[in-house]
């Protein structure tokens, strides 16, 4: 949590989606794909993330089919694209506890935006399943649509320019320290979110 927030300190709020607005669990995808989880599911997924195709997928440079082909190769799976897509979308658990009312509350006072690293398959899924949450956002900046991802500087530059508000008047909420550090380096206020209580505290500090 940043300690520099005060009433009237923001003109816009910028949210990550994963584990800030929508909860997810990598183990759910691996289980759906019938991958042996072992003691560290994240390590298994890290093998996939180490493949350049994963990052190119998140920036819109490869198709769903190309990504799923890489999944089959890296994880040695024999599943159809449809089965892989179903497992890929099984990652989502639901909305983060308590976040819905907080978004509704904040949106009554300030414009809300989202900046999230994601991909086309996930976008198609959460745009439908979580429309009741996304309706609060004026615009979604999604990595596979804008062609850039956090924590790269260009992603923050793009969003700040598109919003049209000075970065020191934007408060950014994210669950990953590296994204928080990058946002602060670009002059944004940033809140490290571990639960919706961190969002609630920030809104209280902002007088919203």
C-alpha positions as CSV (number, residue, x, y, z in Angstrom):
1,X,0.0,0.0,0.0
2,X,1.3,3.5,-0.9
3,X,1.1,6.0,2.0
4,X,0.9,9.1,-0.2
5,X,-2.9,9.0,-1.0
6,X,-5.1,11.7,0.4
7,X,-8.6,13.1,-0.4
8,X,-8.7,14.6,-3.9
9,X,-5.4,13.1,-4.9
10,X,-6.6,11.2,-8.0
11,X,-8.5,12.0,-11.2
12,X,-8.6,8.4,-12.4
13,X,-8.2,4.8,-11.1
14,X,-6.4,2.1,-13.1
15,X,-6.8,-1.5,-12.2
16,X,-5.1,-4.8,-13.0
17,X,-7.7,-7.5,-13.6
18,X,-6.1,-10.7,-12.5
19,X,-6.2,-11.1,-8.7
20,X,-7.4,-7.6,-8.3
21,X,-10.8,-7.8,-9.9
22,X,-11.0,-11.4,-11.0
23,X,-9.4,-14.3,-9.1
24,X,-7.6,-17.1,-10.7
25,X,-5.6,-20.2,-9.9
26,X,-3.0,-21.7,-12.3
27,X,-3.6,-25.2,-10.7
28,X,-7.1,-25.2,-12.1
29,X,-5.8,-25.0,-15.7
30,X,-3.2,-27.7,-15.1
31,X,-5.7,-30.0,-13.5
32,X,-8.1,-29.5,-16.4
33,X,-5.3,-30.4,-18.8
34,X,-4.5,-33.5,-16.6
35,X,-0.9,-32.2,-16.1
36,X,0.9,-33.8,-13.1
37,X,0.9,-30.9,-10.6
38,X,3.7,-32.0,-8.3
39,X,4.5,-29.8,-5.4
40,X,4.7,-26.5,-7.3
41,X,2.0,-25.9,-10.1
42,X,3.6,-22.5,-10.8
43,X,6.8,-24.1,-11.7
44,X,5.0,-26.2,-14.4
45,X,3.4,-23.1,-15.8
46,X,6.8,-21.3,-15.6
47,X,8.0,-23.8,-18.2
48,X,5.3,-22.6,-20.5
49,X,5.9,-18.9,-19.7
50,X,9.6,-19.3,-20.5
51,X,8.6,-20.1,-24.1
52,X,8.6,-16.9,-26.2
53,X,5.3,-17.9,-27.7
54,X,3.6,-17.2,-24.3
55,X,4.7,-13.5,-24.2
56,X,4.0,-13.1,-27.9
57,X,0.5,-14.4,-27.3
58,X,0.0,-11.9,-24.5
59,X,0.9,-9.1,-26.9
60,X,-1.3,-10.4,-29.8
61,X,1.5,-11.6,-32.0
62,X,0.5,-15.2,-32.2
63,X,-3.0,-16.8,-32.6
64,X,-4.8,-19.1,-30.3
65,X,-3.9,-22.0,-32.5
66,X,-0.2,-21.2,-32.4
67,X,-0.3,-20.8,-28.6
68,X,-2.1,-24.1,-28.1
69,X,0.4,-25.8,-30.4
70,X,3.2,-24.5,-28.1
71,X,1.3,-25.7,-25.0
72,X,1.1,-29.2,-26.6
73,X,4.8,-29.2,-27.3
74,X,6.1,-27.7,-24.0
75,X,3.8,-29.7,-21.7
76,X,3.7,-32.8,-23.9
77,X,0.0,-32.9,-24.2
78,X,-2.3,-34.5,-26.7
79,X,-5.4,-32.4,-26.5
80,X,-7.4,-30.6,-29.1
81,X,-7.5,-26.8,-29.3
82,X,-11.0,-26.8,-27.8
83,X,-9.9,-28.9,-24.9
84,X,-6.9,-26.7,-24.3
85,X,-9.1,-23.6,-24.5
86,X,-11.6,-25.0,-22.0
87,X,-8.7,-25.8,-19.6
88,X,-7.1,-22.5,-20.2
89,X,-10.3,-20.7,-19.2
90,X,-10.8,-22.9,-16.2
91,X,-8.1,-20.8,-14.5
92,X,-10.8,-18.3,-13.4
93,X,-12.3,-18.8,-10.0
94,X,-14.7,-15.8,-9.8
95,X,-14.6,-12.2,-8.8
96,X,-12.3,-11.2,-6.0
97,X,-14.3,-11.2,-2.7
98,X,-15.7,-7.8,-2.0
99,X,-14.4,-6.1,-5.2
100,X,-17.8,-5.5,-6.9
101,X,-19.2,-3.0,-4.5
102,X,-15.8,-1.2,-4.3
103,X,-15.8,-0.8,-8.1
104,X,-19.3,0.5,-8.0
105,X,-18.5,2.9,-5.2
106,X,-15.4,4.2,-6.9
107,X,-17.1,4.6,-10.3
108,X,-19.5,7.0,-8.8
109,X,-16.7,9.5,-8.3
110,X,-13.9,8.8,-10.8
111,X,-13.4,7.1,-14.2
112,X,-12.1,3.6,-13.9
113,X,-9.7,2.0,-16.4
114,X,-8.0,-1.4,-16.5
115,X,-4.5,-2.4,-17.6
116,X,-4.0,-6.2,-17.7
117,X,-1.6,-8.7,-19.2
118,X,-3.9,-11.2,-20.9
119,X,-4.7,-13.0,-24.2
120,X,-7.5,-13.4,-26.7
121,X,-8.9,-16.6,-25.3
122,X,-9.1,-15.2,-21.8
123,X,-10.6,-11.9,-23.1
124,X,-13.4,-13.7,-24.9
125,X,-14.2,-15.7,-21.7
126,X,-14.0,-13.0,-19.0
127,X,-15.7,-10.4,-21.2
128,X,-18.8,-12.6,-21.0
129,X,-18.5,-14.2,-17.6
130,X,-17.6,-11.0,-15.7
131,X,-19.5,-8.4,-17.7
132,X,-21.1,-7.2,-14.5
133,X,-17.7,-6.2,-13.2
134,X,-16.2,-4.8,-16.4
135,X,-19.2,-2.5,-16.9
136,X,-17.7,-0.2,-14.3
137,X,-14.6,0.5,-16.5
138,X,-14.5,3.3,-19.0
139,X,-11.8,1.5,-21.1
140,X,-9.8,-1.7,-20.9
141,X,-6.2,-1.7,-21.9
142,X,-5.5,-5.4,-22.5
143,X,-2.0,-6.5,-23.5
144,X,-3.0,-8.6,-26.5
145,X,-5.0,-5.8,-27.9
146,X,-2.6,-2.9,-27.3
147,X,0.5,-5.0,-28.3
148,X,2.4,-4.3,-25.1
149,X,2.5,-5.7,-21.6
150,X,3.4,-4.8,-18.0
151,X,5.9,-4.1,-16.6
152,X,7.4,-2.7,-19.8
153,X,7.6,1.1,-19.9
154,X,5.7,1.4,-23.2
155,X,2.6,-0.1,-21.7
156,X,2.4,2.6,-19.0
157,X,3.2,5.4,-21.4
158,X,0.5,4.2,-23.8
159,X,-2.2,4.1,-21.1
160,X,-1.3,7.4,-19.5
161,X,-1.4,9.1,-23.0
162,X,-4.7,7.4,-23.8
163,X,-6.3,8.4,-20.5
164,X,-5.1,11.9,-21.0
165,X,-4.4,12.6,-17.3
166,X,-1.1,13.4,-15.6
167,X,0.4,10.2,-14.2
168,X,0.6,11.7,-10.7
169,X,-3.2,12.0,-10.8
170,X,-3.7,8.3,-11.5
171,X,-3.8,5.6,-8.9
172,X,-2.9,2.1,-10.1
173,X,-3.9,-1.2,-8.4
174,X,-1.9,-4.4,-9.1
175,X,-1.0,-7.6,-7.3
176,X,2.5,-7.9,-8.5
177,X,5.4,-6.0,-7.0
178,X,7.3,-5.6,-10.3
179,X,4.2,-3.9,-11.9
180,X,3.8,-1.7,-8.9
181,X,7.5,-0.6,-9.0
182,X,7.3,0.1,-12.8
183,X,4.1,2.2,-12.3
184,X,5.8,4.2,-9.6
185,X,8.8,4.7,-11.8
186,X,6.5,6.3,-14.3
187,X,5.0,8.7,-11.7
188,X,1.8,6.9,-11.0
189,X,0.5,6.3,-7.4
190,X,0.4,2.6,-6.9
191,X,-1.3,0.3,-4.5
192,X,0.0,-3.3,-4.0
193,X,-3.2,-5.4,-3.7
194,X,-3.2,-8.5,-1.6
195,X,-6.9,-8.5,-1.1
196,X,-9.9,-6.2,-1.7
197,X,-9.2,-4.7,1.8
198,X,-6.2,-2.9,0.2
199,X,-8.5,-1.4,-2.4
200,X,-11.0,-0.3,0.2
201,X,-8.3,1.3,2.3
202,X,-7.1,3.3,-0.8
203,X,-10.6,4.5,-1.6
204,X,-11.0,5.6,2.0
205,X,-7.7,7.5,1.8
206,X,-8.9,9.2,-1.4
207,X,-12.1,10.2,0.3
208,X,-14.3,8.2,-2.1
